[in-house]
Amino acid sequence: MTFPVDREGPSHAKLPTLIENHLRALGQHRWRVADYLRNLYMLRVMADYCPSELVEAVDALKAVNLMSQIFMLTKGAVDEP
């Protein structure tokens, strides 16, 4: 993939679609990983840009669980740097 000249990677919002379209090594798991990333992005945007929204412990636990699931689903399918 080629990213914009001023960036070393994709925008966070576009990452799930890129995974669905290009990370075929994940097989059918790529749809779930993309969905989990969309949820993580939504949680991050809420925490960073919506100060009137209360971020509770359950939200933090949800984020940790989503990341854990992503790590398990991608283990071995993506080359380590």
PyMOL Python script that loads the backbone (N, CA, C, O; Angstrom):
from pymol import cmd

cmd.read_pdbstr("""\
ATOM      1  N   MET A   1       0.841  -1.178   0.000  1.00  0.00           N
ATOM      2  CA  MET A   1       0.000   0.000   0.000  1.00  0.00           C
ATOM      3  C   MET A   1       0.880   1.233   0.000  1.00  0.00           C
ATOM      4  O   MET A   1       1.987   1.234   0.537  1.00  0.00           O
ATOM      5  N   THR A   2       0.370   2.261  -0.603  1.00  0.00           N
ATOM      6  CA  THR A   2       1.059   3.541  -0.614  1.00  0.00           C
ATOM      7  C   THR A   2       0.233   4.521   0.202  1.00  0.00           C
ATOM      8  O   THR A   2      -0.968   4.677  -0.023  1.00  0.00           O
ATOM      9  N   PHE A   3       0.887   5.180   1.153  1.00  0.00           N
ATOM     10  CA  PHE A   3       0.211   6.146   2.003  1.00  0.00           C
ATOM     11  C   PHE A   3       0.555   7.551   1.541  1.00  0.00           C
ATOM     12  O   PHE A   3       1.518   7.744   0.799  1.00  0.00           O
ATOM     13  N   PRO A   4      -0.228   8.536   1.976  1.00  0.00           N
ATOM     14  CA  PRO A   4       0.073   9.920   1.596  1.00  0.00           C
ATOM     15  C   PRO A   4       1.513  10.293   1.971  1.00  0.00           C
ATOM     16  O   PRO A   4       2.074   9.745   2.920  1.00  0.00           O
ATOM     17  N   VAL A   5       2.097  11.215   1.229  1.00  0.00           N
ATOM     18  CA  VAL A   5       3.492  11.607   1.413  1.00  0.00           C
ATOM     19  C   VAL A   5       3.765  12.061   2.844  1.00  0.00           C
ATOM     20  O   VAL A   5       4.842  11.800   3.381  1.00  0.00           O
ATOM     21  N   ASP A   6       2.812  12.730   3.458  1.00  0.00           N
ATOM     22  CA  ASP A   6       3.038  13.290   4.786  1.00  0.00           C
ATOM     23  C   ASP A   6       2.657  12.338   5.920  1.00  0.00           C
ATOM     24  O   ASP A   6       2.627  12.742   7.082  1.00  0.00           O
ATOM     25  N   ARG A   7       2.371  11.090   5.594  1.00  0.00           N
ATOM     26  CA  ARG A   7       1.970  10.119   6.624  1.00  0.00           C
ATOM     27  C   ARG A   7       2.718   8.814   6.437  1.00  0.00           C
ATOM     28  O   ARG A   7       3.071   8.447   5.316  1.00  0.00           O
ATOM     29  N   GLU A   8       2.960   8.112   7.536  1.00  0.00           N
ATOM     30  CA  GLU A   8       3.613   6.811   7.476  1.00  0.00           C
ATOM     31  C   GLU A   8       2.607   5.672   7.524  1.00  0.00           C
ATOM     32  O   GLU A   8       2.989   4.504   7.452  1.00  0.00           O
ATOM     33  N   GLY A   9       1.330   5.998   7.645  1.00  0.00           N
ATOM     34  CA  GLY A   9       0.291   4.990   7.716  1.00  0.00           C
ATOM     35  C   GLY A   9      -1.067   5.595   7.420  1.00  0.00           C
ATOM     36  O   GLY A   9      -1.176   6.795   7.170  1.00  0.00           O
ATOM     37  N   PRO A  10      -2.102   4.768   7.448  1.00  0.00           N
ATOM     38  CA  PRO A  10      -3.452   5.261   7.139  1.00  0.00           C
ATOM     39  C   PRO A  10      -4.044   6.019   8.322  1.00  0.00           C
ATOM     40  O   PRO A  10      -3.557   5.924   9.448  1.00  0.00           O
ATOM     41  N   SER A  11      -5.103   6.772   8.043  1.00  0.00           N
ATOM     42  CA  SER A  11      -5.829   7.409   9.137  1.00  0.00           C
ATOM     43  C   SER A  11      -6.537   6.318   9.934  1.00  0.00           C
ATOM     44  O   SER A  11      -6.874   5.264   9.394  1.00  0.00           O
ATOM     45  N   HIS A  12      -6.760   6.577  11.212  1.00  0.00           N
ATOM     46  CA  HIS A  12      -7.423   5.586  12.055  1.00  0.00           C
ATOM     47  C   HIS A  12      -8.808   5.234  11.529  1.00  0.00           C
ATOM     48  O   HIS A  12      -9.218   4.075  11.593  1.00  0.00           O
ATOM     49  N   ALA A  13      -9.527   6.214  11.015  1.00  0.00           N
ATOM     50  CA  ALA A  13     -10.886   5.976  10.530  1.00  0.00           C
ATOM     51  C   ALA A  13     -10.905   5.041   9.318  1.00  0.00           C
ATOM     52  O   ALA A  13     -11.874   4.309   9.118  1.00  0.00           O
ATOM     53  N   LYS A  14      -9.845   5.061   8.512  1.00  0.00           N
ATOM     54  CA  LYS A  14      -9.806   4.244   7.285  1.00  0.00           C
ATOM     55  C   LYS A  14      -9.235   2.845   7.509  1.00  0.00           C
ATOM     56  O   LYS A  14      -9.375   1.970   6.656  1.00  0.00           O
ATOM     57  N   LEU A  15      -8.596   2.639   8.653  1.00  0.00           N
ATOM     58  CA  LEU A  15      -7.922   1.367   8.904  1.00  0.00           C
ATOM     59  C   LEU A  15      -8.837   0.140   8.808  1.00  0.00           C
ATOM     60  O   LEU A  15      -8.439  -0.845   8.186  1.00  0.00           O
ATOM     61  N   PRO A  16     -10.038   0.149   9.388  1.00  0.00           N
ATOM     62  CA  PRO A  16     -10.890  -1.048   9.276  1.00  0.00           C
ATOM     63  C   PRO A  16     -11.208  -1.436   7.831  1.00  0.00           C
ATOM     64  O   PRO A  16     -11.196  -2.619   7.491  1.00  0.00           O
ATOM     65  N   THR A  17     -11.491  -0.457   6.992  1.00  0.00           N
ATOM     66  CA  THR A  17     -11.796  -0.753   5.581  1.00  0.00           C
ATOM     67  C   THR A  17     -10.573  -1.304   4.871  1.00  0.00           C
ATOM     68  O   THR A  17     -10.690  -2.207   4.043  1.00  0.00           O
ATOM     69  N   LEU A  18      -9.393  -0.765   5.191  1.00  0.00           N
ATOM     70  CA  LEU A  18      -8.164  -1.291   4.594  1.00  0.00           C
ATOM     71  C   LEU A  18      -7.946  -2.740   4.996  1.00  0.00           C
ATOM     72  O   LEU A  18      -7.533  -3.556   4.173  1.00  0.00           O
ATOM     73  N   ILE A  19      -8.217  -3.064   6.243  1.00  0.00           N
ATOM     74  CA  ILE A  19      -8.073  -4.446   6.709  1.00  0.00           C
ATOM     75  C   ILE A  19      -9.040  -5.357   5.971  1.00  0.00           C
ATOM     76  O   ILE A  19      -8.655  -6.439   5.526  1.00  0.00           O
ATOM     77  N   GLU A  20     -10.280  -4.935   5.837  1.00  0.00           N
ATOM     78  CA  GLU A  20     -11.272  -5.759   5.121  1.00  0.00           C
ATOM     79  C   GLU A  20     -10.850  -6.019   3.683  1.00  0.00           C
ATOM     80  O   GLU A  20     -11.028  -7.122   3.166  1.00  0.00           O
ATOM     81  N   ASN A  21     -10.285  -4.992   3.035  1.00  0.00           N
ATOM     82  CA  ASN A  21      -9.969  -5.103   1.612  1.00  0.00           C
ATOM     83  C   ASN A  21      -8.604  -5.702   1.299  1.00  0.00           C
ATOM     84  O   ASN A  21      -8.404  -6.244   0.212  1.00  0.00           O
ATOM     85  N   HIS A  22      -7.652  -5.611   2.247  1.00  0.00           N
ATOM     86  CA  HIS A  22      -6.288  -5.978   1.890  1.00  0.00           C
ATOM     87  C   HIS A  22      -5.620  -7.013   2.790  1.00  0.00           C
ATOM     88  O   HIS A  22      -4.658  -7.648   2.357  1.00  0.00           O
ATOM     89  N   LEU A  23      -6.077  -7.207   3.998  1.00  0.00           N
ATOM     90  CA  LEU A  23      -5.390  -8.122   4.907  1.00  0.00           C
ATOM     91  C   LEU A  23      -5.990  -9.521   4.799  1.00  0.00           C
ATOM     92  O   LEU A  23      -6.578 -10.044   5.746  1.00  0.00           O
ATOM     93  N   ARG A  24      -5.826 -10.096   3.641  1.00  0.00           N
ATOM     94  CA  ARG A  24      -6.430 -11.398   3.341  1.00  0.00           C
ATOM     95  C   ARG A  24      -5.836 -12.535   4.166  1.00  0.00           C
ATOM     96  O   ARG A  24      -6.451 -13.594   4.291  1.00  0.00           O
ATOM     97  N   ALA A  25      -4.653 -12.329   4.728  1.00  0.00           N
ATOM     98  CA  ALA A  25      -4.031 -13.368   5.556  1.00  0.00           C
ATOM     99  C   ALA A  25      -4.890 -13.696   6.775  1.00  0.00           C
ATOM    100  O   ALA A  25      -4.744 -14.766   7.366  1.00  0.00           O
ATOM    101  N   LEU A  26      -5.776 -12.793   7.150  1.00  0.00           N
ATOM    102  CA  LEU A  26      -6.672 -13.045   8.288  1.00  0.00           C
ATOM    103  C   LEU A  26      -7.876 -13.887   7.910  1.00  0.00           C
ATOM    104  O   LEU A  26      -8.630 -14.318   8.782  1.00  0.00           O
ATOM    105  N   GLY A  27      -8.067 -14.127   6.615  1.00  0.00           N
ATOM    106  CA  GLY A  27      -9.237 -14.894   6.178  1.00  0.00           C
ATOM    107  C   GLY A  27     -10.518 -14.209   6.617  1.00  0.00           C
ATOM    108  O   GLY A  27     -10.637 -12.986   6.535  1.00  0.00           O
ATOM    109  N   GLN A  28     -11.473 -14.995   7.081  1.00  0.00           N
ATOM    110  CA  GLN A  28     -12.762 -14.442   7.504  1.00  0.00           C
ATOM    111  C   GLN A  28     -12.648 -13.610   8.777  1.00  0.00           C
ATOM    112  O   GLN A  28     -13.553 -12.837   9.090  1.00  0.00           O
ATOM    113  N   HIS A  29     -11.556 -13.756   9.509  1.00  0.00           N
ATOM    114  CA  HIS A  29     -11.378 -12.974  10.733  1.00  0.00           C
ATOM    115  C   HIS A  29     -11.217 -11.487  10.442  1.00  0.00           C
ATOM    116  O   HIS A  29     -11.411 -10.659  11.332  1.00  0.00           O
ATOM    117  N   ARG A  30     -10.862 -11.139   9.197  1.00  0.00           N
ATOM    118  CA  ARG A  30     -10.623  -9.721   8.917  1.00  0.00           C
ATOM    119  C   ARG A  30     -11.867  -8.874   9.123  1.00  0.00           C
ATOM    120  O   ARG A  30     -11.756  -7.698   9.469  1.00  0.00           O
ATOM    121  N   TRP A  31     -13.051  -9.443   8.918  1.00  0.00           N
ATOM    122  CA  TRP A  31     -14.290  -8.676   9.116  1.00  0.00           C
ATOM    123  C   TRP A  31     -14.488  -8.382  10.600  1.00  0.00           C
ATOM    124  O   TRP A  31     -14.892  -7.279  10.968  1.00  0.00           O
ATOM    125  N   ARG A  32     -14.206  -9.362  11.448  1.00  0.00           N
ATOM    126  CA  ARG A  32     -14.355  -9.168  12.887  1.00  0.00           C
ATOM    127  C   ARG A  32     -13.314  -8.182  13.410  1.00  0.00           C
ATOM    128  O   ARG A  32     -13.627  -7.311  14.221  1.00  0.00           O
ATOM    129  N   VAL A  33     -12.069  -8.325  12.939  1.00  0.00           N
ATOM    130  CA  VAL A  33     -11.012  -7.406  13.355  1.00  0.00           C
ATOM    131  C   VAL A  33     -11.374  -5.976  12.954  1.00  0.00           C
ATOM    132  O   VAL A  33     -11.211  -5.047  13.745  1.00  0.00           O
ATOM    133  N   ALA A  34     -11.857  -5.804  11.745  1.00  0.00           N
ATOM    134  CA  ALA A  34     -12.250  -4.473  11.285  1.00  0.00           C
ATOM    135  C   ALA A  34     -13.382  -3.903  12.152  1.00  0.00           C
ATOM    136  O   ALA A  34     -13.367  -2.721  12.496  1.00  0.00           O
ATOM    137  N   ASP A  35     -14.345  -4.731  12.495  1.00  0.00           N
ATOM    138  CA  ASP A  35     -15.447  -4.290  13.344  1.00  0.00           C
ATOM    139  C   ASP A  35     -14.943  -3.885  14.730  1.00  0.00           C
ATOM    140  O   ASP A  35     -15.367  -2.867  15.278  1.00  0.00           O
ATOM    141  N   TYR A  36     -14.042  -4.683  15.290  1.00  0.00           N
ATOM    142  CA  TYR A  36     -13.474  -4.366  16.602  1.00  0.00           C
ATOM    143  C   TYR A  36     -12.709  -3.047  16.543  1.00  0.00           C
ATOM    144  O   TYR A  36     -12.783  -2.244  17.473  1.00  0.00           O
ATOM    145  N   LEU A  37     -11.974  -2.818  15.449  1.00  0.00           N
ATOM    146  CA  LEU A  37     -11.233  -1.565  15.310  1.00  0.00           C
ATOM    147  C   LEU A  37     -12.174  -0.367  15.188  1.00  0.00           C
ATOM    148  O   LEU A  37     -11.883   0.707  15.713  1.00  0.00           O
ATOM    149  N   ARG A  38     -13.284  -0.546  14.507  1.00  0.00           N
ATOM    150  CA  ARG A  38     -14.274   0.538  14.430  1.00  0.00           C
ATOM    151  C   ARG A  38     -14.793   0.897  15.823  1.00  0.00           C
ATOM    152  O   ARG A  38     -14.951   2.072  16.154  1.00  0.00           O
ATOM    153  N   ASN A  39     -15.054  -0.125  16.626  1.00  0.00           N
ATOM    154  CA  ASN A  39     -15.522   0.123  17.989  1.00  0.00           C
ATOM    155  C   ASN A  39     -14.445   0.802  18.827  1.00  0.00           C
ATOM    156  O   ASN A  39     -14.746   1.713  19.599  1.00  0.00           O
ATOM    157  N   LEU A  40     -13.205   0.373  18.683  1.00  0.00           N
ATOM    158  CA  LEU A  40     -12.113   1.010  19.413  1.00  0.00           C
ATOM    159  C   LEU A  40     -11.955   2.474  19.006  1.00  0.00           C
ATOM    160  O   LEU A  40     -11.747   3.347  19.849  1.00  0.00           O
ATOM    161  N   TYR A  41     -12.054   2.723  17.721  1.00  0.00           N
ATOM    162  CA  TYR A  41     -11.933   4.099  17.228  1.00  0.00           C
ATOM    163  C   TYR A  41     -13.054   4.967  17.796  1.00  0.00           C
ATOM    164  O   TYR A  41     -12.811   6.104  18.203  1.00  0.00           O
ATOM    165  N   MET A  42     -14.260   4.448  17.827  1.00  0.00           N
ATOM    166  CA  MET A  42     -15.394   5.181  18.381  1.00  0.00           C
ATOM    167  C   MET A  42     -15.153   5.505  19.860  1.00  0.00           C
ATOM    168  O   MET A  42     -15.432   6.618  20.306  1.00  0.00           O
ATOM    169  N   LEU A  43     -14.638   4.539  20.613  1.00  0.00           N
ATOM    170  CA  LEU A  43     -14.333   4.768  22.027  1.00  0.00           C
ATOM    171  C   LEU A  43     -13.241   5.829  22.190  1.00  0.00           C
ATOM    172  O   LEU A  43     -13.326   6.676  23.078  1.00  0.00           O
ATOM    173  N   ARG A  44     -12.236   5.783  21.351  1.00  0.00           N
ATOM    174  CA  ARG A  44     -11.155   6.765  21.440  1.00  0.00           C
ATOM    175  C   ARG A  44     -11.653   8.165  21.109  1.00  0.00           C
ATOM    176  O   ARG A  44     -11.326   9.124  21.807  1.00  0.00           O
ATOM    177  N   VAL A  45     -12.435   8.282  20.057  1.00  0.00           N
ATOM    178  CA  VAL A  45     -12.977   9.594  19.694  1.00  0.00           C
ATOM    179  C   VAL A  45     -13.839  10.136  20.825  1.00  0.00           C
ATOM    180  O   VAL A  45     -13.757  11.317  21.163  1.00  0.00           O
ATOM    181  N   MET A  46     -14.658   9.280  21.404  1.00  0.00           N
ATOM    182  CA  MET A  46     -15.493   9.703  22.518  1.00  0.00           C
ATOM    183  C   MET A  46     -14.626  10.197  23.675  1.00  0.00           C
ATOM    184  O   MET A  46     -14.907  11.245  24.257  1.00  0.00           O
ATOM    185  N   ALA A  47     -13.590   9.458  24.006  1.00  0.00           N
ATOM    186  CA  ALA A  47     -12.728   9.822  25.138  1.00  0.00           C
ATOM    187  C   ALA A  47     -11.927  11.090  24.857  1.00  0.00           C
ATOM    188  O   ALA A  47     -11.738  11.911  25.755  1.00  0.00           O
ATOM    189  N   ASP A  48     -11.456  11.258  23.628  1.00  0.00           N
ATOM    190  CA  ASP A  48     -10.584  12.391  23.311  1.00  0.00           C
ATOM    191  C   ASP A  48     -11.322  13.672  22.945  1.00  0.00           C
ATOM    192  O   ASP A  48     -10.850  14.768  23.249  1.00  0.00           O
ATOM    193  N   TYR A  49     -12.477  13.543  22.296  1.00  0.00           N
ATOM    194  CA  TYR A  49     -13.103  14.732  21.713  1.00  0.00           C
ATOM    195  C   TYR A  49     -14.510  15.045  22.223  1.00  0.00           C
ATOM    196  O   TYR A  49     -15.122  16.019  21.785  1.00  0.00           O
ATOM    197  N   CYS A  50     -15.016  14.246  23.124  1.00  0.00           N
ATOM    198  CA  CYS A  50     -16.358  14.487  23.657  1.00  0.00           C
ATOM    199  C   CYS A  50     -16.278  14.594  25.186  1.00  0.00           C
ATOM    200  O   CYS A  50     -16.675  13.673  25.900  1.00  0.00           O
ATOM    201  N   PRO A  51     -15.764  15.721  25.674  1.00  0.00           N
ATOM    202  CA  PRO A  51     -15.562  15.837  27.123  1.00  0.00           C
ATOM    203  C   PRO A  51     -16.855  15.761  27.933  1.00  0.00           C
ATOM    204  O   PRO A  51     -16.813  15.476  29.130  1.00  0.00           O
ATOM    205  N   SER A  52     -17.986  16.007  27.308  1.00  0.00           N
ATOM    206  CA  SER A  52     -19.249  15.913  28.041  1.00  0.00           C
ATOM    207  C   SER A  52     -19.708  14.466  28.222  1.00  0.00           C
ATOM    208  O   SER A  52     -20.582  14.188  29.042  1.00  0.00           O
ATOM    209  N   GLU A  53     -19.115  13.544  27.454  1.00  0.00           N
ATOM    210  CA  GLU A  53     -19.443  12.130  27.585  1.00  0.00           C
ATOM    211  C   GLU A  53     -18.612  11.512  28.703  1.00  0.00           C
ATOM    212  O   GLU A  53     -17.392  11.673  28.737  1.00  0.00           O
ATOM    213  N   LEU A  54     -19.251  10.827  29.590  1.00  0.00           N
ATOM    214  CA  LEU A  54     -18.548  10.173  30.686  1.00  0.00           C
ATOM    215  C   LEU A  54     -17.962   8.852  30.198  1.00  0.00           C
ATOM    216  O   LEU A  54     -18.680   7.989  29.693  1.00  0.00           O
ATOM    217  N   VAL A  55     -16.653   8.710  30.357  1.00  0.00           N
ATOM    218  CA  VAL A  55     -15.984   7.460  30.013  1.00  0.00           C
ATOM    219  C   VAL A  55     -15.862   6.667  31.316  1.00  0.00           C
ATOM    220  O   VAL A  55     -15.168   7.073  32.249  1.00  0.00           O
ATOM    221  N   GLU A  56     -16.535   5.560  31.352  1.00  0.00           N
ATOM    222  CA  GLU A  56     -16.580   4.772  32.582  1.00  0.00           C
ATOM    223  C   GLU A  56     -15.644   3.566  32.492  1.00  0.00           C
ATOM    224  O   GLU A  56     -15.108   3.247  31.431  1.00  0.00           O
ATOM    225  N   ALA A  57     -15.468   2.920  33.619  1.00  0.00           N
ATOM    226  CA  ALA A  57     -14.603   1.746  33.680  1.00  0.00           C
ATOM    227  C   ALA A  57     -15.041   0.677  32.686  1.00  0.00           C
ATOM    228  O   ALA A  57     -14.204  -0.008  32.099  1.00  0.00           O
ATOM    229  N   VAL A  58     -16.339   0.536  32.498  1.00  0.00           N
ATOM    230  CA  VAL A  58     -16.842  -0.475  31.562  1.00  0.00           C
ATOM    231  C   VAL A  58     -16.358  -0.173  30.139  1.00  0.00           C
ATOM    232  O   VAL A  58     -16.107  -1.094  29.363  1.00  0.00           O
ATOM    233  N   ASP A  59     -16.227   1.122  29.793  1.00  0.00           N
ATOM    234  CA  ASP A  59     -15.719   1.489  28.472  1.00  0.00           C
ATOM    235  C   ASP A  59     -14.249   1.119  28.330  1.00  0.00           C
ATOM    236  O   ASP A  59     -13.824   0.617  27.289  1.00  0.00           O
ATOM    237  N   ALA A  60     -13.471   1.374  29.391  1.00  0.00           N
ATOM    238  CA  ALA A  60     -12.055   1.016  29.369  1.00  0.00           C
ATOM    239  C   ALA A  60     -11.881  -0.500  29.264  1.00  0.00           C
ATOM    240  O   ALA A  60     -11.031  -0.981  28.514  1.00  0.00           O
ATOM    241  N   LEU A  61     -12.675  -1.237  30.005  1.00  0.00           N
ATOM    242  CA  LEU A  61     -12.607  -2.703  29.944  1.00  0.00           C
ATOM    243  C   LEU A  61     -13.015  -3.218  28.569  1.00  0.00           C
ATOM    244  O   LEU A  61     -12.438  -4.183  28.067  1.00  0.00           O
ATOM    245  N   LYS A  62     -14.005  -2.578  27.965  1.00  0.00           N
ATOM    246  CA  LYS A  62     -14.423  -2.964  26.613  1.00  0.00           C
ATOM    247  C   LYS A  62     -13.263  -2.764  25.634  1.00  0.00           C
ATOM    248  O   LYS A  62     -13.009  -3.618  24.785  1.00  0.00           O
ATOM    249  N   ALA A  63     -12.560  -1.631  25.755  1.00  0.00           N
ATOM    250  CA  ALA A  63     -11.438  -1.350  24.865  1.00  0.00           C
ATOM    251  C   ALA A  63     -10.332  -2.392  25.040  1.00  0.00           C
ATOM    252  O   ALA A  63      -9.783  -2.886  24.055  1.00  0.00           O
ATOM    253  N   VAL A  64     -10.006  -2.726  26.280  1.00  0.00           N
ATOM    254  CA  VAL A  64      -8.969  -3.728  26.544  1.00  0.00           C
ATOM    255  C   VAL A  64      -9.391  -5.087  25.983  1.00  0.00           C
ATOM    256  O   VAL A  64      -8.570  -5.803  25.410  1.00  0.00           O
ATOM    257  N   ASN A  65     -10.648  -5.440  26.144  1.00  0.00           N
ATOM    258  CA  ASN A  65     -11.152  -6.715  25.619  1.00  0.00           C
ATOM    259  C   ASN A  65     -11.098  -6.741  24.092  1.00  0.00           C
ATOM    260  O   ASN A  65     -10.708  -7.747  23.500  1.00  0.00           O
ATOM    261  N   LEU A  66     -11.488  -5.642  23.458  1.00  0.00           N
ATOM    262  CA  LEU A  66     -11.430  -5.590  21.996  1.00  0.00           C
ATOM    263  C   LEU A  66      -9.995  -5.758  21.502  1.00  0.00           C
ATOM    264  O   LEU A  66      -9.748  -6.498  20.550  1.00  0.00           O
ATOM    265  N   MET A  67      -9.046  -5.071  22.149  1.00  0.00           N
ATOM    266  CA  MET A  67      -7.648  -5.204  21.741  1.00  0.00           C
ATOM    267  C   MET A  67      -7.147  -6.634  21.953  1.00  0.00           C
ATOM    268  O   MET A  67      -6.407  -7.166  21.124  1.00  0.00           O
ATOM    269  N   SER A  68      -7.545  -7.244  23.047  1.00  0.00           N
ATOM    270  CA  SER A  68      -7.157  -8.622  23.308  1.00  0.00           C
ATOM    271  C   SER A  68      -7.680  -9.547  22.216  1.00  0.00           C
ATOM    272  O   SER A  68      -6.963 -10.431  21.746  1.00  0.00           O
ATOM    273  N   GLN A  69      -8.919  -9.342  21.821  1.00  0.00           N
ATOM    274  CA  GLN A  69      -9.510 -10.155  20.753  1.00  0.00           C
ATOM    275  C   GLN A  69      -8.776  -9.944  19.433  1.00  0.00           C
ATOM    276  O   GLN A  69      -8.536 -10.896  18.691  1.00  0.00           O
ATOM    277  N   ILE A  70      -8.422  -8.697  19.145  1.00  0.00           N
ATOM    278  CA  ILE A  70      -7.687  -8.406  17.911  1.00  0.00           C
ATOM    279  C   ILE A  70      -6.334  -9.109  17.929  1.00  0.00           C
ATOM    280  O   ILE A  70      -5.936  -9.707  16.930  1.00  0.00           O
ATOM    281  N   PHE A  71      -5.627  -9.044  19.049  1.00  0.00           N
ATOM    282  CA  PHE A  71      -4.338  -9.724  19.140  1.00  0.00           C
ATOM    283  C   PHE A  71      -4.496 -11.223  18.924  1.00  0.00           C
ATOM    284  O   PHE A  71      -3.691 -11.833  18.220  1.00  0.00           O
ATOM    285  N   MET A  72      -5.516 -11.821  19.515  1.00  0.00           N
ATOM    286  CA  MET A  72      -5.716 -13.266  19.347  1.00  0.00           C
ATOM    287  C   MET A  72      -6.064 -13.618  17.904  1.00  0.00           C
ATOM    288  O   MET A  72      -5.568 -14.614  17.378  1.00  0.00           O
ATOM    289  N   LEU A  73      -6.907 -12.816  17.258  1.00  0.00           N
ATOM    290  CA  LEU A  73      -7.329 -13.120  15.893  1.00  0.00           C
ATOM    291  C   LEU A  73      -6.215 -12.903  14.874  1.00  0.00           C
ATOM    292  O   LEU A  73      -6.202 -13.539  13.821  1.00  0.00           O
ATOM    293  N   THR A  74      -5.291 -12.015  15.182  1.00  0.00           N
ATOM    294  CA  THR A  74      -4.228 -11.705  14.209  1.00  0.00           C
ATOM    295  C   THR A  74      -2.926 -12.439  14.506  1.00  0.00           C
ATOM    296  O   THR A  74      -1.992 -12.386  13.707  1.00  0.00           O
ATOM    297  N   LYS A  75      -2.854 -13.115  15.633  1.00  0.00           N
ATOM    298  CA  LYS A  75      -1.612 -13.814  15.992  1.00  0.00           C
ATOM    299  C   LYS A  75      -1.218 -14.798  14.888  1.00  0.00           C
ATOM    300  O   LYS A  75      -1.994 -15.678  14.517  1.00  0.00           O
ATOM    301  N   GLY A  76      -0.029 -14.634  14.384  1.00  0.00           N
ATOM    302  CA  GLY A  76       0.475 -15.524  13.354  1.00  0.00           C
ATOM    303  C   GLY A  76       0.071 -15.145  11.942  1.00  0.00           C
ATOM    304  O   GLY A  76       0.683 -15.617  10.983  1.00  0.00           O
ATOM    305  N   ALA A  77      -0.941 -14.306  11.790  1.00  0.00           N
ATOM    306  CA  ALA A  77      -1.398 -13.931  10.461  1.00  0.00           C
ATOM    307  C   ALA A  77      -0.684 -12.705   9.934  1.00  0.00           C
ATOM    308  O   ALA A  77      -0.646 -12.470   8.726  1.00  0.00           O
ATOM    309  N   VAL A  78      -0.115 -11.921  10.844  1.00  0.00           N
ATOM    310  CA  VAL A  78       0.573 -10.691  10.448  1.00  0.00           C
ATOM    311  C   VAL A  78       2.020 -10.802  10.881  1.00  0.00           C
ATOM    312  O   VAL A  78       2.310 -11.134  12.030  1.00  0.00           O
ATOM    313  N   ASP A  79       2.933 -10.521   9.954  1.00  0.00           N
ATOM    314  CA  ASP A  79       4.356 -10.604  10.268  1.00  0.00           C
ATOM    315  C   ASP A  79       4.740  -9.549  11.281  1.00  0.00           C
ATOM    316  O   ASP A  79       4.297  -8.404  11.197  1.00  0.00           O
ATOM    317  N   GLU A  80       5.569  -9.938  12.241  1.00  0.00           N
ATOM    318  CA  GLU A  80       6.102  -9.003  13.238  1.00  0.00           C
ATOM    319  C   GLU A  80       7.206  -8.199  12.563  1.00  0.00           C
ATOM    320  O   GLU A  80       7.906  -8.723  11.696  1.00  0.00           O
ATOM    321  N   PRO A  81       7.376  -6.911  12.952  1.00  0.00           N
ATOM    322  CA  PRO A  81       8.468  -6.102  12.340  1.00  0.00           C
ATOM    323  C   PRO A  81       9.825  -6.597  12.744  1.00  0.00           C
ATOM    324  O   PRO A  81      10.837  -6.036  12.323  1.00  0.00           O
TER     325      PRO A  81
END
""", "prot")
cmd.dss("prot")
cmd.show_as("cartoon", "prot")
cmd.util.cbc("prot")
cmd.orient("prot")
